[in-house]
Every structure is written in structure tokens, then in C-alpha cells.
Amino acid sequence: MELLIPIALVLTGLALIAAEVYLVPGFNIVGILGLVLIVFAIGYTFTESGVVGGFLTLIGTVIAGGSLFWFLWQSGAWDRFVLSTNLRQDDAVVSSEAEQRSRYLGREGKALTPLRPTGVIEIEDRRLEVVTEGEFIAAGSRVRIVALDRRRYFVRLAENVAKEDVAST
């Protein structure tokens, strides 16, 4: 009779944790209450039944909790907690974006904002955010895209650029 109280508390705590996973979204009071009941039951058993009873309750709780988590894993309940979509881009998309970006390499445009060192230029009726190589370029100046990396276009004043200076990095 003495062990029925901790067993009931452990089973109630595990049931609350299962309800948290299946019924109640998020980590809120239901799951916390289940965890508190389990810890209380184990502590109660240690104080009332001694070390042997406490360890038996602890081992039983670990086995029952492990079985519950295995069941939840097999049932697919944990799938709701993990992002299942893949955020990686397809290689074809990456290569087409690289081709789109590289078509501006060597082209001239007009600085719409002061470039100190970042700003906006316009090429072929399209606005691009660009970076200079450190120098200030006034708004309205003619600039040429001389390099690019995965994220940025690099520009220089158009009159300071020879055609052979244009390179992709």
C-alpha cells in the first residue's frame, strides 16, 4: 500500500507529459506539472521507503519514462517538434542565381545614393546594392561592377576602370 502513492504519482506524471506532447501545444504547465509529480514521487519514496525503495522507484520511473518516449517516437508525435522542410537550395537554382548575378559583371551604371562604401546603383533599370573598395563615390557618378562574390557586387568609378580589371571572385 505504501508504494501505491508513488506509483500513482509517477504514472500520473507520465500521463501529463504524454498529454503535453499529444494534446497541449508547447511546453507549458501540463508538462511541468507532470515532471514535478515524478520528482516528488521519487523523493517521497526515498523518504518513506528508504534508499532501496527510492532506487527501485527511480529505476521503474526511468524504464516507464523511456518506454513512453520510445512509444511517442514511434507514433510520430515528435515530428511536430522538428522542422521537416529542407532549407537547402537545389544546385540548379544556385547556378541560375549565379548566372543572373554574373551578367552585371563589367556593366556600367549610375550611383543613386552616395557609396560610402555601400549604396545603391541603377543598371538597366534595376537597382542593386553595391560596395566600393573603400573609397567614397558621390551620387550620380558613373560606376562599373568590377567583382562579385556570393552576396555583394563591388564597384569602382567607371573612368578609373580598364576592361581587363574586371574579375569575378
Secondary structure as GFF3:
##gff-version 3
##sequence-region A 1 169
A	DSSP	alpha_helix	4	22	.	.	.	ID=ss1
A	DSSP	alpha_helix	29	75	.	.	.	ID=ss2
A	DSSP	three_ten_helix	77	81	.	.	.	ID=ss3
A	DSSP	alpha_helix	91	102	.	.	.	ID=ss4
A	DSSP	beta_strand	108	111	.	.	.	ID=ss5
A	DSSP	beta_strand	118	123	.	.	.	ID=ss6
A	DSSP	beta_strand	126	132	.	.	.	ID=ss7
A	DSSP	beta_strand	142	148	.	.	.	ID=ss8
A	DSSP	beta_strand	153	157	.	.	.	ID=ss9
A	DSSP	three_ten_helix	158	160	.	.	.	ID=ss10
A	DSSP	three_ten_helix	163	165	.	.	.	ID=ss11
###
